[in-house]
């Protein structure tokens, strides 16, 4: 196992962390963790040198934290750094800070956390935490020893990330979605470098993009591109090695759901290194990224010239969901993104075909037609 410095802190973490969001389950029920298998997986990882476990209030329908508490018995708590997250969407008043932290310590059956994160930070949550003076509370709790360091996980645009990083002097870490596809998405590479330059540890989540870029075999065009290399790497090896190649990355989290995932990731983590990829490798990764992009049918660049839509339709978001469904054959996640996480008033069937968006689209996209197509495919569950 390779180790790296955790930002400005005086300790090192394994380059591979265990994310407890995609543990093996029973009967397709995310709240029913396969505890014998998941326990053996996590303890196998720890025995092999993994020393960071990441969980959260909501994972596995609120069963992840209690399960991790059971896994860390028998001396395993002392071998790792433990992180969990305050459920930002549930916080409505300052009293909630204590309520959730106390409940999480009880669920995990621990006296303290190594890192406590503000979960899924965006512009709205950031403003709310500032209004409720989260930092005075956090400083007090750290002084009491209930958690040692404060961090945040992030899901918004770069300018929000910059505001958060610069908005508090004692952040220990930032957790960002980052992989060879998402170099300009959310915090992206700019956020990675900003946080590292500020002395924050950068923990990468979704290095495999929820499994989308881990498929073996990958889509034919992608497989043909990878085949240009002399390296005998799997799609997983390419993805993880690309993240580890960057010195600003302290660690990546993998949400492993099978023992073979653990073994493969442990093997790769043994050889992880900055500079492992050469110039030709990076050029090839760029080609693969371009291949994925070229397989997206709607040439939307997310410039948002089409916004605001007079009818409130979330045009770029809908096109992104549809494009990813096609490019990554990820229809299940696309269906959830459209039906569960896109407000009904923002869905494509609210389009009144006024044509205002098409007049300003620099890509000359037939937006009205594509909205109808996307809605039909996504809302009717033809996936």
C-alpha positions as CSV (number, residue, x, y, z in Angstrom):
1,X,0.0,0.0,0.0
2,X,1.2,3.5,-0.9
3,X,0.7,6.4,1.4
4,X,0.5,10.2,1.0
5,X,0.5,13.3,3.2
6,X,-3.0,14.4,4.1
7,X,-2.8,18.0,3.2
8,X,-1.2,20.1,5.9
9,X,-1.9,17.6,8.6
10,X,0.9,15.6,10.2
11,X,-0.3,12.2,9.2
12,X,-0.4,10.1,6.1
13,X,-3.3,8.2,4.5
14,X,-3.4,5.2,2.2
15,X,-3.9,6.3,-1.4
16,X,-7.0,4.0,-1.4
17,X,-9.8,4.8,1.0
18,X,-12.9,2.6,1.5
19,X,-16.1,4.4,0.7
20,X,-19.1,2.8,2.5
21,X,-21.8,3.9,0.1
22,X,-21.9,1.0,-2.3
23,X,-21.5,-2.0,0.0
24,X,-22.9,-5.4,-1.1
25,X,-26.6,-5.7,-0.4
26,X,-29.2,-8.4,-0.1
27,X,-32.3,-8.8,-2.4
28,X,-31.7,-5.5,-4.2
29,X,-32.5,-3.5,-1.0
30,X,-29.9,-0.9,-0.3
31,X,-30.9,-0.9,3.3
32,X,-30.0,-4.5,3.7
33,X,-26.3,-4.7,3.8
34,X,-24.7,-8.2,3.3
35,X,-22.9,-7.8,6.6
36,X,-20.7,-11.0,6.5
37,X,-19.4,-10.2,3.0
38,X,-19.1,-6.4,3.6
39,X,-17.3,-7.1,6.9
40,X,-14.8,-9.4,5.3
41,X,-14.2,-6.9,2.5
42,X,-13.5,-3.9,4.8
43,X,-11.4,-5.8,7.2
44,X,-9.4,-7.3,4.3
45,X,-8.8,-3.8,3.0
46,X,-7.7,-2.6,6.4
47,X,-5.4,-5.6,7.0
48,X,-3.8,-4.8,3.6
49,X,-3.1,-1.2,4.7
50,X,-6.2,0.9,3.9
51,X,-6.4,3.4,6.8
52,X,-9.3,5.6,5.9
53,X,-13.0,4.8,6.0
54,X,-15.7,7.2,4.7
55,X,-19.4,7.0,5.5
56,X,-22.3,9.3,5.9
57,X,-25.7,9.7,7.5
58,X,-27.8,8.7,4.5
59,X,-25.7,5.9,3.0
60,X,-27.6,2.6,2.6
61,X,-30.8,4.2,3.9
62,X,-29.0,5.2,7.1
63,X,-27.6,1.8,7.8
64,X,-24.0,2.5,6.7
65,X,-22.9,4.2,9.9
66,X,-24.3,1.6,12.3
67,X,-22.7,-1.1,10.2
68,X,-19.3,0.6,10.1
69,X,-19.5,0.9,13.9
70,X,-19.8,-2.9,14.1
71,X,-17.1,-3.5,11.5
72,X,-14.6,-1.4,13.5
73,X,-14.8,-3.6,16.6
74,X,-12.0,-6.0,17.5
75,X,-9.3,-3.3,17.3
76,X,-10.1,-2.1,13.8
77,X,-11.1,1.4,14.9
78,X,-7.6,2.0,16.1
79,X,-6.1,1.1,12.7
80,X,-8.0,3.7,10.6
81,X,-9.0,7.3,10.2
82,X,-12.8,7.6,10.3
83,X,-14.9,10.2,8.5
84,X,-18.6,10.8,8.3
85,X,-20.7,13.7,7.2
86,X,-23.4,16.1,8.6
87,X,-26.6,15.7,6.4
88,X,-26.7,19.3,5.1
89,X,-30.2,18.9,3.6
90,X,-31.7,18.1,7.0
91,X,-30.1,21.0,8.9
92,X,-32.6,23.7,9.6
93,X,-31.3,25.3,12.8
94,X,-28.1,25.5,14.8
95,X,-29.4,23.0,17.3
96,X,-29.3,20.4,14.6
97,X,-25.5,20.5,14.6
98,X,-25.3,18.8,18.0
99,X,-28.3,16.6,17.3
100,X,-26.8,15.0,14.2
101,X,-23.2,14.8,15.5
102,X,-24.3,13.1,18.7
103,X,-26.5,10.7,16.8
104,X,-23.7,9.8,14.4
105,X,-21.2,9.2,17.2
106,X,-23.8,6.9,18.8
107,X,-24.5,5.1,15.5
108,X,-20.8,4.5,14.9
109,X,-20.3,3.7,18.6
110,X,-17.1,5.8,18.8
111,X,-16.0,8.6,21.0
112,X,-14.6,10.8,18.2
113,X,-14.3,11.2,14.5
114,X,-11.0,11.9,12.7
115,X,-12.7,14.1,10.1
116,X,-16.2,15.5,10.1
117,X,-17.5,16.7,6.7
118,X,-20.3,19.1,5.7
119,X,-22.0,16.9,3.2
120,X,-22.7,17.7,-0.5
121,X,-21.9,21.4,-0.2
122,X,-23.5,23.8,-2.7
123,X,-24.3,27.5,-2.8
124,X,-27.5,27.1,-0.7
125,X,-26.0,24.9,2.0
126,X,-22.9,27.1,2.2
127,X,-25.1,30.1,2.8
128,X,-27.1,28.3,5.4
129,X,-24.1,27.1,7.3
130,X,-22.7,30.6,7.4
131,X,-26.0,32.0,8.6
132,X,-26.1,29.4,11.4
133,X,-22.4,30.1,12.3
134,X,-21.3,26.5,11.8
135,X,-17.6,27.4,12.3
136,X,-18.0,28.7,15.9
137,X,-19.8,25.4,16.7
138,X,-17.1,23.3,14.9
139,X,-14.2,25.0,16.7
140,X,-15.9,24.3,20.0
141,X,-16.5,20.6,19.2
142,X,-12.9,20.2,17.9
143,X,-11.7,21.7,21.2
144,X,-13.8,19.1,23.0
145,X,-12.3,16.3,21.0
146,X,-15.5,15.1,19.4
147,X,-14.0,15.4,16.0
148,X,-10.4,16.4,15.1
149,X,-10.7,18.1,11.7
150,X,-13.4,19.7,9.6
151,X,-13.9,19.2,5.9
152,X,-16.5,19.3,3.2
153,X,-17.7,17.3,0.2
154,X,-18.8,19.2,-2.8
155,X,-21.3,19.3,-5.6
156,X,-21.7,22.6,-7.3
157,X,-19.8,24.9,-9.7
158,X,-16.2,26.0,-9.4
159,X,-16.9,29.5,-8.2
160,X,-18.9,28.1,-5.3
161,X,-16.0,25.8,-4.5
162,X,-13.6,28.7,-4.5
163,X,-15.9,30.6,-2.1
164,X,-16.0,27.7,0.3
165,X,-12.3,27.0,0.3
166,X,-11.6,30.7,1.0
167,X,-14.4,31.1,3.5
168,X,-12.8,29.3,6.4
169,X,-9.1,29.2,7.4
170,X,-9.1,25.8,9.1
171,X,-10.4,23.4,6.5
172,X,-8.5,20.1,6.7
173,X,-9.9,18.6,3.4
174,X,-12.1,18.9,0.4
175,X,-13.8,15.9,-1.1
176,X,-14.6,16.3,-4.8
177,X,-15.9,14.3,-7.7
178,X,-13.0,13.8,-10.1
179,X,-12.0,11.4,-12.8
180,X,-10.6,11.6,-16.4
181,X,-14.1,12.5,-17.7
182,X,-15.0,15.2,-15.2
183,X,-11.9,17.4,-15.5
184,X,-14.0,20.5,-15.9
185,X,-17.1,19.4,-14.0
186,X,-18.0,20.9,-10.6
187,X,-14.7,21.7,-8.8
188,X,-12.7,19.9,-11.6
189,X,-9.0,20.2,-12.0
190,X,-9.1,23.9,-11.1
191,X,-10.6,23.1,-7.8
192,X,-8.2,20.2,-7.2
193,X,-5.2,22.6,-7.6
194,X,-6.8,25.4,-5.7
195,X,-7.5,23.3,-2.6
196,X,-4.1,21.6,-2.7
197,X,-2.4,25.0,-3.0
198,X,-4.3,26.2,0.1
199,X,-2.9,23.2,2.0
200,X,-6.1,21.1,2.0
201,X,-6.0,17.4,1.6
202,X,-8.0,16.5,-1.6
203,X,-10.0,13.3,-1.4
204,X,-11.4,12.2,-4.7
205,X,-14.8,10.5,-4.9
206,X,-16.3,8.8,-8.0
207,X,-12.9,8.0,-9.6
208,X,-14.8,5.5,-11.7
209,X,-17.8,7.8,-12.2
210,X,-20.2,5.5,-10.4
211,X,-18.8,2.5,-12.4
212,X,-19.5,4.1,-15.8
213,X,-15.9,4.1,-16.9
214,X,-15.1,0.8,-15.2
215,X,-17.0,-1.4,-17.6
216,X,-15.0,-4.3,-19.1
217,X,-15.3,-4.6,-22.0
218,X,-15.9,-0.8,-22.4
219,X,-17.9,0.5,-25.4
220,X,-16.3,-0.7,-28.7
221,X,-14.9,2.7,-29.7
222,X,-13.4,3.2,-26.2
223,X,-11.9,-0.3,-26.2
224,X,-10.3,0.4,-29.6
225,X,-8.8,3.6,-28.3
226,X,-7.4,1.9,-25.2
227,X,-6.0,-0.9,-27.4
228,X,-3.6,1.7,-29.0
229,X,-1.5,1.5,-25.8
230,X,1.1,-1.2,-25.1
231,X,-0.1,-1.2,-21.5
232,X,-2.1,-4.2,-20.4
233,X,-4.4,-2.2,-18.1
234,X,-8.1,-2.7,-17.4
235,X,-10.5,0.3,-17.6
236,X,-10.3,0.4,-13.8
237,X,-6.5,0.5,-13.8
238,X,-6.5,3.4,-16.3
239,X,-9.0,5.4,-14.3
240,X,-7.4,4.9,-10.9
241,X,-3.8,5.4,-12.1
242,X,-4.9,8.6,-13.9
243,X,-6.2,10.0,-10.5
244,X,-3.2,8.8,-8.5
245,X,-0.8,10.3,-11.1
246,X,-1.7,13.7,-9.9
247,X,0.4,15.0,-6.9
248,X,-2.5,17.2,-5.6
249,X,-4.6,14.1,-4.8
250,X,-4.1,12.8,-1.3
251,X,-6.4,9.8,-1.7
252,X,-9.2,8.4,-3.8
253,X,-12.3,6.7,-2.4
254,X,-13.6,3.5,-3.9
255,X,-17.1,2.3,-3.2
256,X,-16.3,-1.4,-3.5
257,X,-19.3,-3.8,-3.6
258,X,-17.6,-7.1,-4.2
259,X,-14.4,-8.8,-2.9
260,X,-12.9,-8.9,-6.4
261,X,-13.2,-5.0,-6.4
262,X,-11.2,-5.0,-3.1
263,X,-8.5,-7.2,-4.5
264,X,-8.1,-5.4,-7.7
265,X,-8.0,-2.0,-6.0
266,X,-5.5,-3.2,-3.4
267,X,-3.3,-4.5,-6.1
268,X,-3.4,-1.2,-8.0
269,X,-2.8,0.8,-4.8
270,X,0.4,-1.1,-4.1
271,X,1.8,0.4,-7.3
272,X,0.2,3.8,-7.3
273,X,2.6,6.7,-8.0
274,X,2.8,10.2,-9.2
275,X,4.3,10.2,-12.7
276,X,3.2,6.7,-13.5
277,X,1.5,7.9,-16.7
278,X,3.8,9.2,-19.4
279,X,3.0,11.8,-22.1
280,X,1.6,9.2,-24.5
281,X,-0.6,7.8,-21.7
282,X,-2.1,11.2,-21.0
283,X,-2.7,11.9,-24.7
284,X,-4.5,8.5,-24.9
285,X,-6.7,9.4,-22.0
286,X,-7.6,12.6,-23.7
287,X,-8.6,10.6,-26.8
288,X,-10.8,8.4,-24.7
289,X,-12.5,11.4,-23.2
290,X,-13.1,12.7,-26.6
291,X,-14.5,9.4,-27.8
292,X,-17.0,9.4,-25.0
293,X,-17.9,13.0,-25.8
294,X,-18.4,12.2,-29.5
295,X,-20.9,9.5,-28.7
296,X,-23.2,12.1,-27.1
297,X,-25.9,12.8,-29.7
298,X,-26.8,16.4,-28.6
299,X,-23.8,18.8,-29.1
300,X,-24.7,20.8,-26.0
301,X,-21.7,22.6,-24.4
302,X,-23.6,23.6,-21.3
303,X,-23.0,27.3,-22.1
304,X,-26.5,28.1,-20.8
305,X,-27.2,30.8,-23.4
306,X,-30.7,29.1,-23.6
307,X,-31.4,30.1,-20.0
308,X,-33.5,31.2,-18.4
309,X,-36.2,29.3,-20.3
310,X,-39.5,31.2,-20.2
311,X,-41.2,28.0,-19.1
312,X,-38.6,27.0,-16.6
313,X,-37.2,24.0,-18.5
314,X,-33.8,22.9,-17.3
315,X,-32.5,22.6,-20.9
316,X,-28.8,21.9,-20.4
317,X,-29.4,19.6,-17.5
318,X,-31.8,17.5,-19.5
319,X,-29.5,17.3,-22.4
320,X,-26.6,16.3,-20.1
321,X,-28.7,13.5,-18.6
322,X,-29.7,12.2,-22.0
323,X,-26.2,12.4,-23.4
324,X,-24.7,10.5,-20.5
325,X,-27.4,7.8,-20.9
326,X,-26.3,7.3,-24.5
327,X,-22.6,7.6,-24.1
328,X,-22.2,5.5,-21.0
329,X,-25.2,3.2,-21.5
330,X,-26.3,4.5,-18.1
331,X,-30.0,4.4,-18.4
332,X,-30.9,3.5,-14.9
333,X,-29.0,6.4,-13.4
334,X,-30.4,8.7,-16.1
335,X,-33.9,7.7,-15.3
336,X,-33.3,8.4,-11.6
337,X,-31.7,11.8,-12.4
338,X,-34.7,12.8,-14.6
339,X,-37.6,11.4,-12.6
340,X,-36.3,11.8,-9.0
341,X,-33.9,14.7,-9.1
342,X,-35.3,17.0,-11.8
343,X,-38.3,19.0,-10.6
344,X,-41.5,18.3,-12.6
345,X,-41.7,22.0,-13.5
346,X,-38.2,21.8,-15.0
347,X,-38.8,18.7,-17.1
348,X,-39.0,18.9,-20.9
349,X,-42.7,18.5,-21.3
350,X,-43.1,22.0,-20.0
351,X,-41.6,23.4,-23.2
352,X,-44.1,25.6,-25.1
353,X,-42.1,25.6,-28.3
354,X,-41.6,29.3,-28.3
355,X,-38.2,28.9,-30.0
356,X,-36.5,31.6,-27.9
357,X,-33.7,29.1,-26.9
358,X,-33.0,28.0,-30.5
359,X,-32.5,31.7,-31.5
360,X,-29.6,32.1,-29.1
361,X,-28.0,28.6,-29.2
362,X,-24.5,29.0,-30.6
363,X,-24.4,25.3,-31.5
364,X,-27.6,25.6,-33.6
365,X,-29.2,22.7,-31.7
366,X,-32.8,21.8,-32.6
367,X,-33.6,22.2,-28.9
368,X,-37.4,21.7,-29.2
369,X,-37.0,18.4,-31.0
370,X,-34.3,17.1,-28.6
371,X,-36.4,18.0,-25.6
372,X,-39.3,16.0,-26.8
373,X,-37.0,13.0,-27.6
374,X,-35.3,13.2,-24.2
375,X,-38.6,13.4,-22.3
376,X,-40.1,10.5,-24.2
377,X,-37.1,8.3,-23.5
378,X,-36.6,9.3,-19.9
379,X,-40.1,9.8,-18.5
380,X,-41.6,6.6,-20.1
381,X,-38.8,4.5,-18.6
382,X,-37.8,3.1,-22.0
383,X,-34.5,2.2,-20.5
